[in-house]
Amino acid sequence: MKPAHSALEGATLWQDNALTVARYEMTALEKNILYMVMASIRKDDAPNTIYKVSAKELMTLTGEQVRASDLQKATKKLITRYFETILPSGNMLQATFVASAEYITGQGIIELELSQKVRPLYVELKDRFTTLQLHTALTLNSKYAKRLYELFSMYKNLSDKTFRIDVQELKERLDLIDAKTGKDRYEKWTHFKNRVLDPAEHEINGKADLSFSYEPIKRGRSVAQIEFTVQYQRGAPIVAYEGPNAAVFGRLTMHFGLRQDQANKVLSLHQLTDINKKLHQIQIRIVNNELENIGAYTAKIFGV
């Protein structure tokens, strides 16, 4: 049986580079909701256009279960999320992404209205913009992998795809440093590397239309900068697994962070009942926040 399909499959997302490098905090589900809105935006839409996001369609595209309570919680948070960025004019913009958000009870639909300040950053694009693949953006599990995928996508059409960034600046963009107190969530380099960079590298390099590597640059004994090298895989195919185990393949790659080759190996080496049993056990650990790198742990459990 073939998996369900969405009209948005294969969609390309567009945003101004000012959003790509903006500072803000957002959960993975909130990002996915915003990606769905981005896929629906048209340049000639009225400023007060209401965009609808369907839980059913989101589940079809991500392969993940999305509960009504999850949507309601995400909606409540999304209207409070604000970003801070420097515009091409040199002005600093502080604004919210969403002006209003309404959860339609019983229908599994969210209605969202973009803020008037953010809307031009999606439609009034000239020469400083980033393009993303909706499929990739949605199926990256980590919120940090999603943000880094956006950042690297900004470089994929440039001739020089190697760049350096201060560790402090990158942490600020990811909102890892409290703007008020200055407290760093991952002050130690090893923590930042193990909990942000390495999991993102595993996910992006296994799922995206690009890959990256990085090298820490020290100043004295501390890591001051990171040198990233991006490789763009133009026209990289998205493998659609079809067959009786398509749903399990989707869960392995989209929710449990395995590469497609790893998921294929799991399906060839293990019985379906054994796979589901182990995934249930892994899911319990995910819910209890016991795992730092879901993909690496899942690969270890299945021996791939």
C-alpha positions in Angstrom: 0.0 0.0 0.0 1.4 3.4 -1.0 1.7 6.1 1.7 -0.6 9.1 1.7 0.6 12.1 -0.3 0.2 15.8 0.1 -0.2 18.6 -2.5 2.7 20.3 -0.8 5.2 17.5 -1.4 8.2 18.8 -3.3 7.4 22.5 -2.4 10.2 25.0 -2.2 10.2 27.6 0.6 11.6 31.1 0.3 12.6 33.6 3.0 14.8 36.7 3.2 18.3 36.2 4.6 17.4 38.5 7.4 15.1 35.7 8.7 17.7 33.0 8.1 20.2 34.7 10.4 17.6 36.1 12.9 17.7 35.4 16.6 14.8 33.4 18.0 13.6 30.3 19.8 11.1 27.9 18.4 10.3 24.2 19.0 10.5 21.7 16.1 6.7 21.5 15.9 6.3 25.3 15.8 8.9 25.4 13.0 7.0 22.7 11.1 3.8 24.7 11.4 5.6 27.8 10.1 7.1 25.8 7.3 3.6 24.7 6.3 2.5 28.4 6.2 5.6 29.3 4.2 4.6 26.7 1.6 1.2 28.3 1.2 2.2 31.9 0.9 1.8 33.6 -2.5 3.1 37.1 -3.4 -0.3 38.4 -4.3 -2.0 37.3 -1.1 -3.8 40.0 0.8 -1.9 41.3 3.9 -4.6 39.8 6.2 -4.7 36.4 4.5 -5.5 33.5 6.9 -3.4 30.4 6.3 -4.7 27.0 7.3 -2.5 24.2 8.6 -4.0 20.8 8.8 -2.7 18.3 11.4 -3.6 15.5 9.0 -1.5 16.9 6.2 1.4 17.7 8.6 1.3 14.0 9.8 1.3 12.9 6.2 4.4 15.0 5.4 6.4 14.2 8.5 5.2 10.7 9.4 4.8 11.7 13.0 1.8 11.6 15.2 0.5 15.1 16.0 -2.1 15.2 18.8 -4.7 18.0 19.2 -3.1 18.9 22.5 0.3 19.3 20.8 -1.2 21.7 18.2 -3.0 23.7 20.8 0.2 24.1 22.9 2.2 25.0 19.8 -0.4 27.6 18.7 -0.3 29.2 22.1 3.5 29.5 22.1 3.8 30.5 18.4 2.0 33.8 18.9 4.5 34.8 21.6 7.6 34.0 19.6 9.5 37.0 18.4 12.6 37.4 16.3 15.4 40.0 16.2 17.4 40.7 13.1 19.3 43.4 11.2 17.6 44.5 7.9 19.5 45.4 4.8 18.8 49.1 5.7 20.8 48.6 8.9 17.7 48.9 11.0 17.1 46.4 13.8 13.8 44.7 13.5 12.1 43.1 16.5 8.8 41.5 15.6 6.6 38.4 16.0 6.1 35.8 13.3 2.3 35.5 13.8 -0.3 38.1 14.5 -3.0 35.6 15.4 -3.5 31.9 15.7 -6.7 30.0 16.1 -7.2 26.3 16.7 -10.4 25.0 15.1 -11.7 22.5 17.6 -12.7 19.1 16.2 -11.2 19.7 12.8 -7.5 19.5 13.6 -6.8 22.8 11.8 -4.9 25.9 12.8 -5.7 29.2 11.2 -2.7 31.6 11.2 -2.3 35.3 10.3 1.2 36.5 9.7 2.4 39.7 11.4 2.7 42.7 9.0 6.4 43.0 9.7 7.4 39.5 8.9 5.2 39.1 5.7 7.5 41.1 3.4 10.4 38.9 4.4 8.6 36.0 2.7 7.3 37.7 -0.4 9.3 40.9 -1.2 12.5 39.0 -2.1 15.2 40.4 -4.4 18.8 39.2 -4.2 19.2 38.3 -0.5 17.1 35.2 0.1 17.3 31.6 1.1 15.5 28.6 -0.5 14.7 25.5 1.4 13.1 22.1 0.5 9.9 21.7 2.5 10.4 17.9 2.7 13.8 18.3 4.2 12.9 21.1 6.6 9.9 19.1 7.9 11.7 15.8 8.4 14.6 17.1 10.3 13.8 16.2 13.9 16.0 18.6 15.9 15.1 22.3 16.1 18.8 23.1 15.8 19.1 20.9 12.7 16.3 22.9 11.1 17.9 26.2 11.9 21.3 25.1 10.7 19.8 23.7 7.5 18.4 27.1 6.8 21.8 28.7 7.5 23.6 26.3 5.2 21.0 26.7 2.5 21.9 30.4 2.3 25.3 29.3 1.0 24.4 26.6 -1.4 24.2 28.8 -4.5 27.5 30.7 -3.7 30.7 29.7 -5.3 32.5 29.8 -1.9 30.7 27.5 0.4 33.2 27.7 3.2 32.6 30.3 5.9 33.5 31.1 9.5 31.2 32.2 12.3 31.9 33.2 15.9 30.7 30.5 18.3 29.0 33.3 20.3 27.1 34.6 17.3 25.9 31.2 16.3 24.7 30.5 19.8 22.9 33.9 19.9 21.1 33.0 16.6 20.0 29.7 18.1 18.9 31.6 21.2 21.2 29.5 23.4 22.4 32.6 25.3 19.9 34.4 27.4 19.6 38.0 26.2 18.9 39.3 29.7 21.3 37.3 31.9 23.9 36.3 29.4 23.7 32.7 30.6 24.9 30.2 28.0 22.9 27.0 27.8 25.9 25.1 26.5 28.8 27.0 27.9 31.3 24.1 27.4 32.4 23.5 23.8 31.9 19.7 24.2 28.3 20.2 25.3 27.6 22.5 22.4 29.3 20.0 20.0 27.6 16.9 21.4 24.1 18.3 21.8 23.8 20.7 18.9 26.4 20.4 16.1 26.9 16.6 15.9 23.2 15.6 16.0 22.5 18.2 13.4 25.4 17.0 11.2 24.1 13.4 11.5 20.5 14.5 10.5 21.3 17.0 7.8 24.0 14.9 6.1 21.6 11.9 6.0 18.4 13.6 4.9 19.0 17.0 3.2 19.8 18.2 -0.3 23.1 19.4 1.2 25.8 18.2 3.6 28.3 20.0 5.8 31.4 19.5 7.8 32.9 21.8 10.4 36.2 22.6 12.1 36.6 24.3 15.4 39.0 27.3 15.4 40.7 28.0 18.7 41.8 31.3 20.1 44.2 30.3 22.9 42.6 27.3 24.7 39.0 28.1 23.8 37.1 27.5 20.6 36.2 31.0 19.3 35.0 30.3 15.8 33.7 27.4 13.6 34.6 26.9 10.0 31.8 25.3 8.1 32.1 23.8 4.6 28.8 23.2 2.8 28.3 20.8 -0.1 25.2 21.2 -2.2 23.8 18.0 -3.7 21.8 19.6 -6.6 18.9 17.5 -7.5 19.5 15.1 -4.7 16.7 12.5 -4.9 14.2 12.0 -2.2 13.7 8.3 -1.9 10.1 7.3 -1.4 9.8 3.9 0.1 6.8 2.1 -1.1 5.4 -1.2 0.1 3.8 -2.8 3.1 6.5 -1.4 5.4 6.3 2.2 4.1 4.9 3.6 7.3 7.6 2.0 9.4 10.3 3.2 7.0 8.8 6.7 7.4 8.9 6.5 11.2 12.5 5.3 11.2 13.7 8.1 9.0 11.5 11.0 10.0 10.9 10.4 13.7 13.8 8.3 14.8 16.5 10.0 12.8 17.9 7.2 10.7 19.3 7.7 7.3 17.4 6.0 4.5 20.1 3.4 4.0 20.0 2.6 7.7 16.2 2.3 7.7 16.4 -0.1 4.7 18.9 -2.2 6.6 16.7 -2.3 9.7 13.8 -3.6 7.6 16.0 -6.2 6.0 17.5 -7.4 9.3 14.6 -7.3 11.7 11.1 -8.7 11.9 8.3 -6.0 11.9 7.1 -7.0 15.4 10.7 -6.6 16.8 11.1 -3.3 15.1 7.8 -1.9 16.6 8.7 -3.2 20.0 12.1 -1.5 20.0 10.7 1.7 18.6 8.1 1.8 21.4 10.9 1.4 24.0 12.9 4.2 22.3 9.8 6.4 22.2 9.5 6.1 26.0 13.0 7.3 26.4 12.3 10.2 24.0 9.2 11.3 26.0 11.3 11.1 29.2 14.0 13.3 27.7 16.6 10.7 28.2 18.2 10.8 24.7 20.5 13.5 23.4 20.9 12.0 19.9 17.8 10.0 18.9 19.3 8.9 15.5 22.6 7.6 17.0 20.8 5.8 19.8 18.3 4.2 17.3 21.1 3.1 15.0 22.9 1.5 18.0 19.8 -0.4 19.1 19.3 -1.9 15.7 23.0 -2.4 15.0 23.1 -0.2 11.8 
